[in-house]
Amino acid sequence: MAPAPNSQAQLESELDSGLDSTLPGGIEIIEVGPEEINAWKRGFTPQAEIWNGRLAMLGLSIGLGVLLFGRLLASLTAA
């Protein structure tokens, strides 16, 4: 049976204790502040992906709002 992967709490406790800053597979963990996460960076970066998701949700919300408003307006004028 394969060993269970480390839970988030175990990974955080290892990082806090300073024992190991790498995940299985050699992935290094680097802590960044909120100003770095929210930076407007171009290219295939984590910051660009965060902004892509935010703008996609904004566009989806606006599109659904316009659709619902249009249907409400159409039903009021038809009555």
PDB file of N, CA, C and O in Angstrom, chain B, residues numbered from 101:
ATOM      1  N   MET B 101       0.844  -1.173   0.000  1.00  0.00           N
ATOM      2  CA  MET B 101       0.000   0.000   0.000  1.00  0.00           C
ATOM      3  C   MET B 101       0.893   1.241   0.000  1.00  0.00           C
ATOM      4  O   MET B 101       1.899   1.282   0.707  1.00  0.00           O
ATOM      5  N   ALA B 102       0.529   2.242  -0.784  1.00  0.00           N
ATOM      6  CA  ALA B 102       1.338   3.456  -0.890  1.00  0.00           C
ATOM      7  C   ALA B 102       1.155   4.314   0.357  1.00  0.00           C
ATOM      8  O   ALA B 102       0.068   4.352   0.933  1.00  0.00           O
ATOM      9  N   PRO B 103       2.219   5.005   0.774  1.00  0.00           N
ATOM     10  CA  PRO B 103       2.089   5.870   1.949  1.00  0.00           C
ATOM     11  C   PRO B 103       1.181   7.048   1.646  1.00  0.00           C
ATOM     12  O   PRO B 103       1.140   7.545   0.521  1.00  0.00           O
ATOM     13  N   ALA B 104       0.452   7.491   2.665  1.00  0.00           N
ATOM     14  CA  ALA B 104      -0.467   8.618   2.500  1.00  0.00           C
ATOM     15  C   ALA B 104       0.329   9.905   2.307  1.00  0.00           C
ATOM     16  O   ALA B 104       1.366  10.091   2.944  1.00  0.00           O
ATOM     17  N   PRO B 105      -0.146  10.798   1.430  1.00  0.00           N
ATOM     18  CA  PRO B 105       0.562  12.063   1.235  1.00  0.00           C
ATOM     19  C   PRO B 105       0.458  12.926   2.486  1.00  0.00           C
ATOM     20  O   PRO B 105      -0.476  12.787   3.276  1.00  0.00           O
ATOM     21  N   ASN B 106       1.430  13.817   2.654  1.00  0.00           N
ATOM     22  CA  ASN B 106       1.426  14.709   3.812  1.00  0.00           C
ATOM     23  C   ASN B 106       0.213  15.618   3.765  1.00  0.00           C
ATOM     24  O   ASN B 106      -0.174  16.111   2.705  1.00  0.00           O
ATOM     25  N   SER B 107      -0.381  15.831   4.932  1.00  0.00           N
ATOM     26  CA  SER B 107      -1.508  16.743   5.000  1.00  0.00           C
ATOM     27  C   SER B 107      -0.993  18.168   5.008  1.00  0.00           C
ATOM     28  O   SER B 107       0.198  18.403   5.212  1.00  0.00           O
ATOM     29  N   GLN B 108      -1.890  19.120   4.787  1.00  0.00           N
ATOM     30  CA  GLN B 108      -1.519  20.538   4.766  1.00  0.00           C
ATOM     31  C   GLN B 108      -0.931  20.945   6.107  1.00  0.00           C
ATOM     32  O   GLN B 108       0.048  21.690   6.145  1.00  0.00           O
ATOM     33  N   ALA B 109      -1.504  20.473   7.209  1.00  0.00           N
ATOM     34  CA  ALA B 109      -1.014  20.829   8.541  1.00  0.00           C
ATOM     35  C   ALA B 109       0.406  20.313   8.752  1.00  0.00           C
ATOM     36  O   ALA B 109       1.243  21.013   9.320  1.00  0.00           O
ATOM     37  N   GLN B 110       0.681  19.085   8.295  1.00  0.00           N
ATOM     38  CA  GLN B 110       2.029  18.543   8.441  1.00  0.00           C
ATOM     39  C   GLN B 110       3.029  19.349   7.625  1.00  0.00           C
ATOM     40  O   GLN B 110       4.130  19.633   8.097  1.00  0.00           O
ATOM     41  N   LEU B 111       2.654  19.720   6.403  1.00  0.00           N
ATOM     42  CA  LEU B 111       3.555  20.510   5.567  1.00  0.00           C
ATOM     43  C   LEU B 111       3.825  21.872   6.193  1.00  0.00           C
ATOM     44  O   LEU B 111       4.962  22.344   6.187  1.00  0.00           O
ATOM     45  N   GLU B 112       2.782  22.509   6.736  1.00  0.00           N
ATOM     46  CA  GLU B 112       2.960  23.812   7.363  1.00  0.00           C
ATOM     47  C   GLU B 112       3.833  23.719   8.604  1.00  0.00           C
ATOM     48  O   GLU B 112       4.659  24.598   8.852  1.00  0.00           O
ATOM     49  N   SER B 113       3.652  22.644   9.396  1.00  0.00           N
ATOM     50  CA  SER B 113       4.466  22.504  10.601  1.00  0.00           C
ATOM     51  C   SER B 113       5.935  22.270  10.234  1.00  0.00           C
ATOM     52  O   SER B 113       6.830  22.766  10.918  1.00  0.00           O
ATOM     53  N   GLU B 114       6.184  21.520   9.163  1.00  0.00           N
ATOM     54  CA  GLU B 114       7.564  21.326   8.718  1.00  0.00           C
ATOM     55  C   GLU B 114       8.171  22.632   8.240  1.00  0.00           C
ATOM     56  O   GLU B 114       9.340  22.909   8.509  1.00  0.00           O
ATOM     57  N   LEU B 115       7.383  23.443   7.529  1.00  0.00           N
ATOM     58  CA  LEU B 115       7.891  24.721   7.052  1.00  0.00           C
ATOM     59  C   LEU B 115       8.146  25.674   8.209  1.00  0.00           C
ATOM     60  O   LEU B 115       9.150  26.386   8.220  1.00  0.00           O
ATOM     61  N   ASP B 116       7.233  25.690   9.196  1.00  0.00           N
ATOM     62  CA  ASP B 116       7.401  26.574  10.335  1.00  0.00           C
ATOM     63  C   ASP B 116       8.628  26.197  11.155  1.00  0.00           C
ATOM     64  O   ASP B 116       9.324  27.071  11.671  1.00  0.00           O
ATOM     65  N   SER B 117       8.892  24.910  11.275  1.00  0.00           N
ATOM     66  CA  SER B 117      10.042  24.480  12.060  1.00  0.00           C
ATOM     67  C   SER B 117      11.345  24.668  11.286  1.00  0.00           C
ATOM     68  O   SER B 117      12.423  24.595  11.875  1.00  0.00           O
ATOM     69  N   GLY B 118      11.265  24.904   9.994  1.00  0.00           N
ATOM     70  CA  GLY B 118      12.455  25.136   9.197  1.00  0.00           C
ATOM     71  C   GLY B 118      13.200  23.870   8.834  1.00  0.00           C
ATOM     72  O   GLY B 118      14.337  23.938   8.368  1.00  0.00           O
ATOM     73  N   LEU B 119      12.579  22.706   9.037  1.00  0.00           N
ATOM     74  CA  LEU B 119      13.266  21.457   8.749  1.00  0.00           C
ATOM     75  C   LEU B 119      13.465  21.248   7.249  1.00  0.00           C
ATOM     76  O   LEU B 119      14.541  20.848   6.806  1.00  0.00           O
ATOM     77  N   ASP B 120      12.427  21.521   6.484  1.00  0.00           N
ATOM     78  CA  ASP B 120      12.502  21.220   5.063  1.00  0.00           C
ATOM     79  C   ASP B 120      11.646  22.225   4.300  1.00  0.00           C
ATOM     80  O   ASP B 120      10.484  22.439   4.646  1.00  0.00           O
ATOM     81  N   SER B 121      12.213  22.842   3.265  1.00  0.00           N
ATOM     82  CA  SER B 121      11.441  23.799   2.470  1.00  0.00           C
ATOM     83  C   SER B 121      11.187  23.268   1.068  1.00  0.00           C
ATOM     84  O   SER B 121      10.979  24.041   0.132  1.00  0.00           O
ATOM     85  N   THR B 122      11.205  21.946   0.926  1.00  0.00           N
ATOM     86  CA  THR B 122      10.911  21.347  -0.374  1.00  0.00           C
ATOM     87  C   THR B 122       9.814  20.303  -0.214  1.00  0.00           C
ATOM     88  O   THR B 122       9.711  19.631   0.812  1.00  0.00           O
ATOM     89  N   LEU B 123       9.010  20.189  -1.242  1.00  0.00           N
ATOM     90  CA  LEU B 123       7.963  19.179  -1.285  1.00  0.00           C
ATOM     91  C   LEU B 123       8.508  17.938  -1.977  1.00  0.00           C
ATOM     92  O   LEU B 123       9.558  17.993  -2.618  1.00  0.00           O
ATOM     93  N   PRO B 124       7.799  16.819  -1.851  1.00  0.00           N
ATOM     94  CA  PRO B 124       8.228  15.639  -2.600  1.00  0.00           C
ATOM     95  C   PRO B 124       8.281  15.950  -4.092  1.00  0.00           C
ATOM     96  O   PRO B 124       7.390  16.612  -4.623  1.00  0.00           O
ATOM     97  N   GLY B 125       9.292  15.487  -4.746  1.00  0.00           N
ATOM     98  CA  GLY B 125       9.479  15.776  -6.160  1.00  0.00           C
ATOM     99  C   GLY B 125      10.442  16.937  -6.377  1.00  0.00           C
ATOM    100  O   GLY B 125      10.675  17.345  -7.515  1.00  0.00           O
ATOM    101  N   GLY B 126      11.002  17.469  -5.298  1.00  0.00           N
ATOM    102  CA  GLY B 126      11.992  18.527  -5.419  1.00  0.00           C
ATOM    103  C   GLY B 126      11.429  19.915  -5.635  1.00  0.00           C
ATOM    104  O   GLY B 126      12.158  20.806  -6.069  1.00  0.00           O
ATOM    105  N   ILE B 127      10.139  20.131  -5.344  1.00  0.00           N
ATOM    106  CA  ILE B 127       9.533  21.447  -5.522  1.00  0.00           C
ATOM    107  C   ILE B 127       9.853  22.286  -4.296  1.00  0.00           C
ATOM    108  O   ILE B 127       9.522  21.905  -3.173  1.00  0.00           O
ATOM    109  N   GLU B 128      10.493  23.424  -4.508  1.00  0.00           N
ATOM    110  CA  GLU B 128      10.872  24.296  -3.402  1.00  0.00           C
ATOM    111  C   GLU B 128       9.751  25.273  -3.086  1.00  0.00           C
ATOM    112  O   GLU B 128       9.127  25.829  -3.990  1.00  0.00           O
ATOM    113  N   ILE B 129       9.503  25.478  -1.808  1.00  0.00           N
ATOM    114  CA  ILE B 129       8.451  26.381  -1.360  1.00  0.00           C
ATOM    115  C   ILE B 129       9.077  27.728  -1.031  1.00  0.00           C
ATOM    116  O   ILE B 129      10.023  27.810  -0.248  1.00  0.00           O
ATOM    117  N   ILE B 130       8.539  28.782  -1.636  1.00  0.00           N
ATOM    118  CA  ILE B 130       9.020  30.128  -1.392  1.00  0.00           C
ATOM    119  C   ILE B 130       7.841  30.957  -0.912  1.00  0.00           C
ATOM    120  O   ILE B 130       6.818  31.036  -1.592  1.00  0.00           O
ATOM    121  N   GLU B 131       7.977  31.574   0.255  1.00  0.00           N
ATOM    122  CA  GLU B 131       6.901  32.407   0.775  1.00  0.00           C
ATOM    123  C   GLU B 131       6.947  33.776   0.124  1.00  0.00           C
ATOM    124  O   GLU B 131       8.016  34.373  -0.004  1.00  0.00           O
ATOM    125  N   VAL B 132       5.782  34.277  -0.289  1.00  0.00           N
ATOM    126  CA  VAL B 132       5.684  35.611  -0.866  1.00  0.00           C
ATOM    127  C   VAL B 132       4.587  36.367  -0.151  1.00  0.00           C
ATOM    128  O   VAL B 132       3.639  35.768   0.356  1.00  0.00           O
ATOM    129  N   GLY B 133       4.714  37.681  -0.111  1.00  0.00           N
ATOM    130  CA  GLY B 133       3.725  38.516   0.545  1.00  0.00           C
ATOM    131  C   GLY B 133       2.566  38.843  -0.373  1.00  0.00           C
ATOM    132  O   GLY B 133       2.614  38.545  -1.566  1.00  0.00           O
ATOM    133  N   PRO B 134       1.512  39.460   0.176  1.00  0.00           N
ATOM    134  CA  PRO B 134       0.342  39.804  -0.635  1.00  0.00           C
ATOM    135  C   PRO B 134       0.650  40.807  -1.738  1.00  0.00           C
ATOM    136  O   PRO B 134       0.002  40.793  -2.784  1.00  0.00           O
ATOM    137  N   GLU B 135       1.630  41.677  -1.517  1.00  0.00           N
ATOM    138  CA  GLU B 135       1.958  42.640  -2.573  1.00  0.00           C
ATOM    139  C   GLU B 135       2.572  41.955  -3.786  1.00  0.00           C
ATOM    140  O   GLU B 135       2.428  42.436  -4.910  1.00  0.00           O
ATOM    141  N   GLU B 136       3.250  40.843  -3.567  1.00  0.00           N
ATOM    142  CA  GLU B 136       3.827  40.089  -4.683  1.00  0.00           C
ATOM    143  C   GLU B 136       2.742  39.301  -5.416  1.00  0.00           C
ATOM    144  O   GLU B 136       2.762  39.219  -6.644  1.00  0.00           O
ATOM    145  N   ILE B 137       1.810  38.730  -4.686  1.00  0.00           N
ATOM    146  CA  ILE B 137       0.731  37.950  -5.302  1.00  0.00           C
ATOM    147  C   ILE B 137      -0.146  38.848  -6.173  1.00  0.00           C
ATOM    148  O   ILE B 137      -0.570  38.437  -7.253  1.00  0.00           O
ATOM    149  N   ASN B 138      -0.418  40.065  -5.714  1.00  0.00           N
ATOM    150  CA  ASN B 138      -1.309  40.969  -6.440  1.00  0.00           C
ATOM    151  C   ASN B 138      -0.595  41.805  -7.491  1.00  0.00           C
ATOM    152  O   ASN B 138      -1.226  42.655  -8.120  1.00  0.00           O
ATOM    153  N   ALA B 139       0.690  41.594  -7.699  1.00  0.00           N
ATOM    154  CA  ALA B 139       1.431  42.365  -8.697  1.00  0.00           C
ATOM    155  C   ALA B 139       0.897  42.057 -10.093  1.00  0.00           C
ATOM    156  O   ALA B 139       0.453  40.944 -10.376  1.00  0.00           O
ATOM    157  N   TRP B 140       0.951  43.068 -10.956  1.00  0.00           N
ATOM    158  CA  TRP B 140       0.477  42.904 -12.332  1.00  0.00           C
ATOM    159  C   TRP B 140       1.662  42.477 -13.179  1.00  0.00           C
ATOM    160  O   TRP B 140       2.420  43.320 -13.658  1.00  0.00           O
ATOM    161  N   LYS B 141       1.829  41.164 -13.367  1.00  0.00           N
ATOM    162  CA  LYS B 141       2.944  40.631 -14.145  1.00  0.00           C
ATOM    163  C   LYS B 141       2.403  39.925 -15.373  1.00  0.00           C
ATOM    164  O   LYS B 141       1.386  39.233 -15.313  1.00  0.00           O
ATOM    165  N   ARG B 142       3.089  40.106 -16.478  1.00  0.00           N
ATOM    166  CA  ARG B 142       2.677  39.480 -17.734  1.00  0.00           C
ATOM    167  C   ARG B 142       3.370  38.143 -17.915  1.00  0.00           C
ATOM    168  O   ARG B 142       4.373  37.856 -17.263  1.00  0.00           O
ATOM    169  N   GLY B 143       2.829  37.334 -18.802  1.00  0.00           N
ATOM    170  CA  GLY B 143       3.425  36.039 -19.097  1.00  0.00           C
ATOM    171  C   GLY B 143       2.739  34.927 -18.318  1.00  0.00           C
ATOM    172  O   GLY B 143       1.678  35.130 -17.727  1.00  0.00           O
ATOM    173  N   PHE B 144       3.349  33.760 -18.324  1.00  0.00           N
ATOM    174  CA  PHE B 144       2.793  32.606 -17.622  1.00  0.00           C
ATOM    175  C   PHE B 144       3.338  32.580 -16.204  1.00  0.00           C
ATOM    176  O   PHE B 144       4.198  31.765 -15.870  1.00  0.00           O
ATOM    177  N   THR B 145       2.827  33.479 -15.375  1.00  0.00           N
ATOM    178  CA  THR B 145       3.259  33.582 -13.982  1.00  0.00           C
ATOM    179  C   THR B 145       2.061  33.331 -13.078  1.00  0.00           C
ATOM    180  O   THR B 145       0.920  33.478 -13.516  1.00  0.00           O
ATOM    181  N   PRO B 146       2.297  32.956 -11.827  1.00  0.00           N
ATOM    182  CA  PRO B 146       1.170  32.775 -10.899  1.00  0.00           C
ATOM    183  C   PRO B 146       0.338  34.044 -10.748  1.00  0.00           C
ATOM    184  O   PRO B 146      -0.882  33.969 -10.603  1.00  0.00           O
ATOM    185  N   GLN B 147       0.984  35.209 -10.780  1.00  0.00           N
ATOM    186  CA  GLN B 147       0.255  36.462 -10.646  1.00  0.00           C
ATOM    187  C   GLN B 147      -0.682  36.673 -11.829  1.00  0.00           C
ATOM    188  O   GLN B 147      -1.814  37.122 -11.647  1.00  0.00           O
ATOM    189  N   ALA B 148      -0.229  36.355 -13.031  1.00  0.00           N
ATOM    190  CA  ALA B 148      -1.063  36.502 -14.220  1.00  0.00           C
ATOM    191  C   ALA B 148      -2.262  35.552 -14.155  1.00  0.00           C
ATOM    192  O   ALA B 148      -3.361  35.904 -14.581  1.00  0.00           O
ATOM    193  N   GLU B 149      -2.047  34.359 -13.625  1.00  0.00           N
ATOM    194  CA  GLU B 149      -3.148  33.402 -13.505  1.00  0.00           C
ATOM    195  C   GLU B 149      -4.175  33.870 -12.477  1.00  0.00           C
ATOM    196  O   GLU B 149      -5.374  33.669 -12.668  1.00  0.00           O
ATOM    197  N   ILE B 150      -3.723  34.487 -11.399  1.00  0.00           N
ATOM    198  CA  ILE B 150      -4.651  35.021 -10.396  1.00  0.00           C
ATOM    199  C   ILE B 150      -5.503  36.109 -11.027  1.00  0.00           C
ATOM    200  O   ILE B 150      -6.724  36.108 -10.864  1.00  0.00           O
ATOM    201  N   TRP B 151      -4.868  37.056 -11.757  1.00  0.00           N
ATOM    202  CA  TRP B 151      -5.622  38.134 -12.394  1.00  0.00           C
ATOM    203  C   TRP B 151      -6.534  37.599 -13.494  1.00  0.00           C
ATOM    204  O   TRP B 151      -7.630  38.121 -13.697  1.00  0.00           O
ATOM    205  N   ASN B 152      -6.096  36.569 -14.202  1.00  0.00           N
ATOM    206  CA  ASN B 152      -6.929  35.950 -15.231  1.00  0.00           C
ATOM    207  C   ASN B 152      -8.205  35.396 -14.611  1.00  0.00           C
ATOM    208  O   ASN B 152      -9.290  35.582 -15.162  1.00  0.00           O
ATOM    209  N   GLY B 153      -8.090  34.725 -13.482  1.00  0.00           N
ATOM    210  CA  GLY B 153      -9.265  34.188 -12.799  1.00  0.00           C
ATOM    211  C   GLY B 153     -10.184  35.282 -12.287  1.00  0.00           C
ATOM    212  O   GLY B 153     -11.406  35.168 -12.390  1.00  0.00           O
ATOM    213  N   ARG B 154      -9.607  36.337 -11.737  1.00  0.00           N
ATOM    214  CA  ARG B 154     -10.417  37.445 -11.229  1.00  0.00           C
ATOM    215  C   ARG B 154     -11.197  38.113 -12.359  1.00  0.00           C
ATOM    216  O   ARG B 154     -12.390  38.383 -12.224  1.00  0.00           O
ATOM    217  N   LEU B 155     -10.520  38.376 -13.465  1.00  0.00           N
ATOM    218  CA  LEU B 155     -11.185  39.042 -14.587  1.00  0.00           C
ATOM    219  C   LEU B 155     -12.211  38.124 -15.252  1.00  0.00           C
ATOM    220  O   LEU B 155     -13.238  38.598 -15.738  1.00  0.00           O
ATOM    221  N   ALA B 156     -11.944  36.818 -15.278  1.00  0.00           N
ATOM    222  CA  ALA B 156     -12.915  35.879 -15.831  1.00  0.00           C
ATOM    223  C   ALA B 156     -14.192  35.857 -14.992  1.00  0.00           C
ATOM    224  O   ALA B 156     -15.293  35.839 -15.543  1.00  0.00           O
ATOM    225  N   MET B 157     -14.055  35.857 -13.678  1.00  0.00           N
ATOM    226  CA  MET B 157     -15.230  35.883 -12.809  1.00  0.00           C
ATOM    227  C   MET B 157     -15.978  37.202 -12.927  1.00  0.00           C
ATOM    228  O   MET B 157     -17.208  37.227 -12.867  1.00  0.00           O
ATOM    229  N   LEU B 158     -15.250  38.292 -13.093  1.00  0.00           N
ATOM    230  CA  LEU B 158     -15.899  39.589 -13.290  1.00  0.00           C
ATOM    231  C   LEU B 158     -16.705  39.592 -14.591  1.00  0.00           C
ATOM    232  O   LEU B 158     -17.851  40.041 -14.616  1.00  0.00           O
ATOM    233  N   GLY B 159     -16.103  39.090 -15.669  1.00  0.00           N
ATOM    234  CA  GLY B 159     -16.800  39.022 -16.952  1.00  0.00           C
ATOM    235  C   GLY B 159     -18.009  38.108 -16.902  1.00  0.00           C
ATOM    236  O   GLY B 159     -19.053  38.428 -17.470  1.00  0.00           O
ATOM    237  N   LEU B 160     -17.881  36.975 -16.229  1.00  0.00           N
ATOM    238  CA  LEU B 160     -19.008  36.053 -16.096  1.00  0.00           C
ATOM    239  C   LEU B 160     -20.146  36.696 -15.303  1.00  0.00           C
ATOM    240  O   LEU B 160     -21.314  36.573 -15.670  1.00  0.00           O
ATOM    241  N   SER B 161     -19.796  37.377 -14.224  1.00  0.00           N
ATOM    242  CA  SER B 161     -20.814  38.036 -13.398  1.00  0.00           C
ATOM    243  C   SER B 161     -21.529  39.137 -14.166  1.00  0.00           C
ATOM    244  O   SER B 161     -22.753  39.251 -14.096  1.00  0.00           O
ATOM    245  N   ILE B 162     -20.777  39.944 -14.894  1.00  0.00           N
ATOM    246  CA  ILE B 162     -21.390  41.017 -15.685  1.00  0.00           C
ATOM    247  C   ILE B 162     -22.278  40.424 -16.781  1.00  0.00           C
ATOM    248  O   ILE B 162     -23.385  40.913 -17.011  1.00  0.00           O
ATOM    249  N   GLY B 163     -21.805  39.383 -17.453  1.00  0.00           N
ATOM    250  CA  GLY B 163     -22.592  38.749 -18.511  1.00  0.00           C
ATOM    251  C   GLY B 163     -23.897  38.173 -17.991  1.00  0.00           C
ATOM    252  O   GLY B 163     -24.944  38.351 -18.613  1.00  0.00           O
ATOM    253  N   LEU B 164     -23.846  37.483 -16.857  1.00  0.00           N
ATOM    254  CA  LEU B 164     -25.077  36.933 -16.284  1.00  0.00           C
ATOM    255  C   LEU B 164     -26.004  38.045 -15.804  1.00  0.00           C
ATOM    256  O   LEU B 164     -27.224  37.936 -15.933  1.00  0.00           O
ATOM    257  N   GLY B 165     -25.437  39.103 -15.256  1.00  0.00           N
ATOM    258  CA  GLY B 165     -26.260  40.241 -14.822  1.00  0.00           C
ATOM    259  C   GLY B 165     -26.986  40.888 -15.985  1.00  0.00           C
ATOM    260  O   GLY B 165     -28.167  41.214 -15.875  1.00  0.00           O
ATOM    261  N   VAL B 166     -26.287  41.079 -17.108  1.00  0.00           N
ATOM    262  CA  VAL B 166     -26.912  41.664 -18.297  1.00  0.00           C
ATOM    263  C   VAL B 166     -27.995  40.742 -18.834  1.00  0.00           C
ATOM    264  O   VAL B 166     -29.065  41.210 -19.225  1.00  0.00           O
ATOM    265  N   LEU B 167     -27.740  39.458 -18.859  1.00  0.00           N
ATOM    266  CA  LEU B 167     -28.736  38.489 -19.328  1.00  0.00           C
ATOM    267  C   LEU B 167     -29.987  38.508 -18.448  1.00  0.00           C
ATOM    268  O   LEU B 167     -31.105  38.561 -18.959  1.00  0.00           O
ATOM    269  N   LEU B 168     -29.800  38.466 -17.143  1.00  0.00           N
ATOM    270  CA  LEU B 168     -30.945  38.478 -16.239  1.00  0.00           C
ATOM    271  C   LEU B 168     -31.703  39.794 -16.310  1.00  0.00           C
ATOM    272  O   LEU B 168     -32.934  39.796 -16.285  1.00  0.00           O
ATOM    273  N   PHE B 169     -30.993  40.910 -16.399  1.00  0.00           N
ATOM    274  CA  PHE B 169     -31.635  42.215 -16.506  1.00  0.00           C
ATOM    275  C   PHE B 169     -32.429  42.322 -17.809  1.00  0.00           C
ATOM    276  O   PHE B 169     -33.537  42.859 -17.824  1.00  0.00           O
ATOM    277  N   GLY B 170     -31.860  41.808 -18.899  1.00  0.00           N
ATOM    278  CA  GLY B 170     -32.547  41.831 -20.183  1.00  0.00           C
ATOM    279  C   GLY B 170     -33.818  40.992 -20.157  1.00  0.00           C
ATOM    280  O   GLY B 170     -34.849  41.413 -20.681  1.00  0.00           O
ATOM    281  N   ARG B 171     -33.755  39.826 -19.561  1.00  0.00           N
ATOM    282  CA  ARG B 171     -34.956  38.974 -19.474  1.00  0.00           C
ATOM    283  C   ARG B 171     -36.009  39.583 -18.577  1.00  0.00           C
ATOM    284  O   ARG B 171     -37.202  39.479 -18.863  1.00  0.00           O
ATOM    285  N   LEU B 172     -35.584  40.226 -17.485  1.00  0.00           N
ATOM    286  CA  LEU B 172     -36.531  40.891 -16.607  1.00  0.00           C
ATOM    287  C   LEU B 172     -37.205  42.048 -17.323  1.00  0.00           C
ATOM    288  O   LEU B 172     -38.418  42.232 -17.224  1.00  0.00           O
ATOM    289  N   LEU B 173     -36.418  42.817 -18.038  1.00  0.00           N
ATOM    290  CA  LEU B 173     -36.950  43.949 -18.794  1.00  0.00           C
ATOM    291  C   LEU B 173     -37.911  43.472 -19.886  1.00  0.00           C
ATOM    292  O   LEU B 173     -38.952  44.088 -20.114  1.00  0.00           O
ATOM    293  N   ALA B 174     -37.558  42.373 -20.559  1.00  0.00           N
ATOM    294  CA  ALA B 174     -38.425  41.834 -21.629  1.00  0.00           C
ATOM    295  C   ALA B 174     -39.736  41.316 -21.061  1.00  0.00           C
ATOM    296  O   ALA B 174     -40.787  41.479 -21.682  1.00  0.00           O
ATOM    297  N   SER B 175     -39.691  40.692 -19.888  1.00  0.00           N
ATOM    298  CA  SER B 175     -40.937  40.160 -19.300  1.00  0.00           C
ATOM    299  C   SER B 175     -41.828  41.295 -18.792  1.00  0.00           C
ATOM    300  O   SER B 175     -43.051  41.157 -18.792  1.00  0.00           O
ATOM    301  N   LEU B 176     -41.247  42.396 -18.368  1.00  0.00           N
ATOM    302  CA  LEU B 176     -42.052  43.530 -17.899  1.00  0.00           C
ATOM    303  C   LEU B 176     -42.716  44.261 -19.052  1.00  0.00           C
ATOM    304  O   LEU B 176     -43.844  44.734 -18.914  1.00  0.00           O
ATOM    305  N   THR B 177     -42.036  44.361 -20.190  1.00  0.00           N
ATOM    306  CA  THR B 177     -42.607  45.059 -21.336  1.00  0.00           C
ATOM    307  C   THR B 177     -43.646  44.191 -22.053  1.00  0.00           C
ATOM    308  O   THR B 177     -44.548  44.726 -22.696  1.00  0.00           O
ATOM    309  N   ALA B 178     -43.535  42.866 -21.953  1.00  0.00           N
ATOM    310  CA  ALA B 178     -44.481  41.982 -22.614  1.00  0.00           C
ATOM    311  C   ALA B 178     -45.797  41.902 -21.846  1.00  0.00           C
ATOM    312  O   ALA B 178     -46.830  41.578 -22.433  1.00  0.00           O
ATOM    313  N   ALA B 179     -45.781  42.183 -20.586  1.00  0.00           N
ATOM    314  CA  ALA B 179     -46.998  42.056 -19.762  1.00  0.00           C
ATOM    315  C   ALA B 179     -47.947  43.186 -19.917  1.00  0.00           C
ATOM    316  O   ALA B 179     -49.002  43.198 -19.283  1.00  0.00           O
TER     317      ALA B 179
END
